Amino acid sequence: MLLHRVTGNNLATQNQNTKVFYGDRFDVRDISNLSLFLYDRTLVIMAKNQYSALIGSHLCFFENQEELREIVSKDLLLNAENTQGKLYVHNDYFCLVPSVLFDPSSKSTYLNFSADVTADHYEVCYEGVDSNNIQVVGAVGKETISLWDNVLPDLEVAHGACVPLSYLSSQKGNFLEQELFVFAEHGHMYVIAYAGNELKLFNRFPVQSDQDFLKYTFAVTHQLAFDRLYCRITILGDLAGIQVDLENLKEYFRNIKMGEIQANQTYSPGAEQFKDTHLLEAFWTF
């Protein structure tokens, strides 16, 4: 199996199921902590040094739980001496709760309004965003969490929805009265709607075509009474991951564009090519 390795401007090959992005002076002994992002068929592993600069990243692809288990057990970054990390899981098991109403002891109750989650099979987690005004409550399968027990015993877990929501919370102030943001990931998109600085909607949808994109976007604009000819729609991420053509979408929305993420993630020299993935975590950390 071949592995694509990117070290500065150097490209070498080792394993086809993993793309590797290393800084020019990458040393596994410099890893201070790991940020992990688990999608339906992709695992992103980001290694950071003591200054929170990204020194190396792995983009791993898998088809099932067994392949994921093998990645976790053998990956160089995961099996370094570092035992600290945080895992952000992207799935459909999440909800948002205003912090003024939030009671940690009722976290499972909040979640069960929107998802059928049982304590026997899922671990419920929560994380504050937007200056801790909103709690993102999510659930992760216990079988998935157990994969990390041996390599990262101090692992923290949060729902992946925290990442786009924290990013947009930092950008508030220049939003229109009808503002829609789309974060594209492989096979799914997060849709976040604002009216000025007020969050109106946050959801995640499966998308694999222009038709899927239009179906869900039309539904959101209709639900919120947004004018699709006036509403500003900003797409962030990689459109190839949801198999969507921006030029086709422009036939239905007058004010739609690809956006540029305002980055706060720092890099060690040579590791910046990870940005070519267009993943939000390649630019934003919180």
C-alpha positions as CSV (number, residue, x, y, z in Angstrom):
1,M,0.0,0.0,0.0
2,L,1.3,3.5,-0.9
3,L,1.5,6.5,1.4
4,H,1.6,10.0,0.0
5,R,4.0,12.1,2.0
6,V,4.4,15.8,1.6
7,T,7.4,17.3,3.4
8,G,7.8,21.0,2.5
9,N,8.0,20.8,-1.3
10,N,9.1,17.2,-1.3
11,L,6.7,14.4,-2.3
12,A,7.5,10.8,-1.4
13,T,5.3,7.7,-1.4
14,Q,4.6,5.1,1.3
15,N,0.9,4.1,1.9
16,Q,-2.1,4.8,-0.4
17,N,-4.7,5.1,2.3
18,T,-2.9,8.0,4.1
19,K,-1.7,11.4,2.9
20,V,1.1,12.7,5.1
21,F,2.1,16.4,5.5
22,Y,5.2,17.0,7.5
23,G,7.2,20.2,8.3
24,D,10.7,20.5,7.0
25,R,12.2,19.5,10.4
26,F,9.5,17.2,11.6
27,D,10.4,15.1,14.6
28,V,7.9,12.8,16.3
29,R,9.5,13.7,19.7
30,D,8.3,17.3,19.3
31,I,4.6,16.3,19.4
32,S,3.0,18.0,22.4
33,N,-0.7,17.2,21.7
34,L,-2.9,15.9,18.9
35,S,-6.1,17.3,17.3
36,L,-8.2,14.6,15.7
37,F,-11.2,15.0,13.4
38,L,-13.3,11.9,12.6
39,Y,-15.6,12.0,9.6
40,D,-17.7,9.1,8.1
41,R,-14.8,7.7,6.1
42,T,-11.9,10.0,7.0
43,L,-9.7,10.6,10.0
44,V,-7.6,13.7,10.2
45,I,-4.6,13.7,12.6
46,M,-2.9,17.0,13.4
47,A,0.3,17.0,15.5
48,K,1.2,20.2,17.3
49,N,4.3,21.2,19.2
50,Q,4.5,23.0,22.6
51,Y,3.8,26.3,20.9
52,S,0.6,25.0,19.2
53,A,2.2,25.2,15.8
54,L,1.2,22.4,13.4
55,I,4.3,20.2,12.7
56,G,2.7,17.3,10.9
57,S,-0.7,15.9,9.7
58,H,-2.1,12.7,8.4
59,L,-5.2,12.4,6.3
60,C,-6.4,8.8,6.6
61,F,-9.1,7.1,4.6
62,F,-11.0,4.0,5.7
63,E,-14.1,2.0,4.7
64,N,-15.2,0.4,8.0
65,Q,-14.6,0.2,11.7
66,E,-11.9,-2.5,11.3
67,E,-9.9,-0.3,9.0
68,L,-10.2,2.6,11.4
69,R,-9.0,0.3,14.2
70,E,-5.9,-0.7,12.2
71,I,-5.1,3.0,11.5
72,V,-5.4,3.9,15.2
73,S,-3.2,1.0,16.2
74,K,-0.4,1.6,13.7
75,D,-0.4,5.4,12.9
76,L,3.0,7.0,13.7
77,L,1.5,10.2,15.2
78,L,-1.1,8.4,17.3
79,N,1.4,6.0,18.7
80,A,4.0,8.7,19.7
81,E,4.9,9.2,23.3
82,N,2.3,11.9,23.7
83,T,-0.9,10.8,25.4
84,Q,-2.9,13.9,25.1
85,G,-5.4,14.8,22.4
86,K,-8.9,15.9,21.5
87,L,-11.2,14.1,19.1
88,Y,-13.9,16.0,17.2
89,V,-16.5,13.6,15.8
90,H,-18.7,14.6,12.8
91,N,-22.0,12.7,12.9
92,D,-25.7,13.5,13.0
93,Y,-26.0,13.1,16.8
94,F,-25.9,16.7,18.1
95,C,-28.0,19.6,19.3
96,L,-27.4,23.2,20.5
97,V,-28.5,24.4,23.9
98,P,-28.3,28.0,25.2
99,S,-25.9,28.0,28.1
100,V,-28.3,29.8,30.4
101,L,-30.7,26.8,30.1
102,F,-28.0,24.1,30.1
103,D,-27.8,21.5,32.9
104,P,-25.0,19.0,32.4
105,S,-27.0,16.3,34.2
106,S,-29.7,16.6,31.5
107,K,-27.3,16.4,28.5
108,S,-28.8,13.1,27.2
109,T,-32.3,14.4,27.6
110,Y,-31.5,17.4,25.3
111,L,-30.0,15.2,22.7
112,N,-32.8,12.7,22.7
113,F,-35.2,15.4,21.4
114,S,-33.4,15.2,18.1
115,A,-31.6,11.8,18.1
116,D,-32.3,8.3,19.4
117,V,-29.3,7.8,21.6
118,T,-29.0,5.1,24.3
119,A,-26.6,5.2,27.2
120,D,-25.6,1.6,26.5
121,H,-24.1,2.4,23.1
122,Y,-23.2,6.1,23.2
123,E,-21.2,8.5,25.2
124,V,-22.7,12.0,25.4
125,C,-20.3,15.0,25.4
126,Y,-20.7,18.8,25.4
127,E,-18.6,21.8,24.6
128,G,-19.2,25.5,25.0
129,V,-18.8,27.9,21.9
130,D,-19.6,31.5,21.1
131,S,-18.0,32.8,24.3
132,N,-19.6,29.9,26.1
133,N,-23.1,31.2,25.2
134,I,-24.0,27.9,23.4
135,Q,-23.4,24.3,24.4
136,V,-22.9,21.8,21.6
137,V,-24.2,18.5,22.9
138,G,-23.2,15.4,20.9
139,A,-23.0,11.7,21.1
140,V,-20.2,9.3,20.0
141,G,-20.4,5.5,19.9
142,K,-18.7,3.8,22.8
143,E,-17.1,1.4,20.4
144,T,-15.5,4.3,18.5
145,I,-14.2,5.8,21.7
146,S,-12.7,2.5,22.9
147,L,-10.5,2.5,19.8
148,W,-8.3,5.2,21.4
149,D,-7.9,3.7,24.9
150,N,-4.4,2.3,24.3
151,V,-2.9,5.1,22.3
152,L,-4.4,8.2,23.9
153,P,-5.6,7.4,27.4
154,D,-6.1,11.1,28.1
155,L,-8.3,11.8,25.0
156,E,-11.0,14.4,25.2
157,V,-14.1,14.1,23.0
158,A,-16.4,16.7,21.4
159,H,-18.8,16.9,18.5
160,G,-17.3,18.2,15.3
161,A,-20.1,20.8,15.0
162,C,-18.1,22.9,17.5
163,V,-15.5,23.7,14.8
164,P,-17.7,25.6,12.2
165,L,-19.8,27.1,14.9
166,S,-16.8,28.5,16.8
167,Y,-15.4,29.9,13.6
168,L,-18.5,31.7,12.6
169,S,-19.0,33.0,16.2
170,S,-15.6,34.7,15.8
171,Q,-16.7,36.4,12.6
172,K,-19.9,37.9,13.7
173,G,-20.3,41.7,13.2
174,N,-20.4,41.8,9.4
175,F,-23.3,39.5,8.7
176,L,-26.3,40.5,6.6
177,E,-29.9,40.1,7.8
178,Q,-30.1,37.0,5.6
179,E,-26.8,35.1,5.8
180,L,-26.2,31.4,5.0
181,F,-22.9,29.6,5.5
182,V,-22.1,26.2,4.0
183,F,-19.2,24.1,5.3
184,A,-18.5,21.3,2.8
185,E,-17.0,18.0,4.0
186,H,-16.9,14.6,2.2
187,G,-20.5,13.6,1.6
188,H,-22.0,16.1,4.0
189,M,-22.4,19.8,4.6
190,Y,-23.2,21.9,7.6
191,V,-25.6,24.8,7.0
192,I,-25.6,27.7,9.4
193,A,-28.0,30.6,9.0
194,Y,-27.8,34.0,10.7
195,A,-30.1,37.1,10.7
196,G,-27.6,39.7,11.5
197,N,-25.6,38.4,14.5
198,E,-28.5,36.1,15.6
199,L,-28.0,32.4,14.9
200,K,-31.2,31.1,13.3
201,L,-30.4,27.6,12.2
202,F,-27.6,25.0,12.4
203,N,-27.9,21.6,10.7
204,R,-26.0,18.9,8.8
205,F,-27.1,17.3,5.6
206,P,-25.9,14.5,3.3
207,V,-25.0,15.9,-0.1
208,Q,-23.5,14.2,-3.2
209,S,-24.9,16.3,-6.1
210,D,-26.1,19.8,-7.1
211,Q,-29.6,18.5,-6.6
212,D,-29.0,17.5,-3.0
213,F,-27.4,20.9,-2.3
214,L,-30.4,22.7,-3.9
215,K,-33.0,20.6,-2.0
216,Y,-31.6,21.3,1.4
217,T,-30.7,24.9,0.7
218,F,-34.1,25.7,-0.7
219,A,-35.7,24.0,2.3
220,V,-33.7,26.2,4.7
221,T,-34.3,29.5,2.9
222,H,-38.0,28.6,2.8
223,Q,-38.2,27.7,6.5
224,L,-36.5,31.0,7.4
225,A,-38.4,33.1,4.8
226,F,-35.0,34.1,3.3
227,D,-35.1,35.6,-0.2
228,R,-32.8,33.4,-2.3
229,L,-32.1,36.2,-4.7
230,Y,-31.0,38.5,-1.8
231,C,-29.6,36.0,0.8
232,R,-25.8,35.9,0.9
233,I,-24.6,32.3,0.7
234,T,-20.9,31.6,1.5
235,I,-19.4,28.2,0.9
236,L,-16.3,27.1,2.7
237,G,-14.4,23.9,2.2
238,D,-14.0,21.6,-0.8
239,L,-16.9,21.5,-3.2
240,A,-15.4,18.3,-4.7
241,G,-16.2,16.5,-1.5
242,I,-20.0,17.0,-2.1
243,Q,-19.8,16.8,-5.9
244,V,-21.2,20.3,-6.4
245,D,-20.5,22.8,-9.2
246,L,-20.6,26.4,-8.1
247,E,-21.4,27.7,-11.6
248,N,-24.6,25.5,-11.6
249,L,-25.6,26.9,-8.2
250,K,-25.3,30.5,-9.5
251,E,-28.3,29.8,-11.7
252,Y,-30.5,29.6,-8.6
253,F,-28.8,32.0,-6.1
254,R,-27.8,35.5,-7.1
255,N,-25.5,36.1,-4.1
256,I,-23.5,32.8,-3.7
257,K,-19.7,32.6,-3.6
258,M,-16.8,30.6,-2.3
259,G,-15.4,32.2,0.9
260,E,-11.9,32.5,2.3
261,I,-11.4,31.3,5.9
262,Q,-9.7,33.8,8.2
263,A,-7.0,31.5,9.6
264,N,-5.6,31.4,13.1
265,Q,-3.8,28.0,12.9
266,T,0.0,28.4,12.9
267,Y,2.4,26.1,11.1
268,S,6.0,25.0,11.3
269,P,7.9,25.7,8.0
270,G,7.0,23.2,5.3
271,A,3.8,21.8,7.0
272,E,1.5,24.4,5.3
273,Q,0.6,22.2,2.4
274,F,-2.0,20.6,4.6
275,K,-4.0,23.7,3.7
276,D,-4.5,22.3,0.3
277,T,-7.1,19.9,1.8
278,H,-9.4,22.9,2.2
279,L,-10.5,21.4,5.5
280,L,-11.7,24.0,8.1
281,E,-9.3,22.5,10.7
282,A,-6.4,23.3,8.5
283,F,-7.1,27.0,9.0
284,W,-9.0,27.3,12.3
285,T,-8.3,26.1,15.8
286,F,-10.0,27.0,19.1
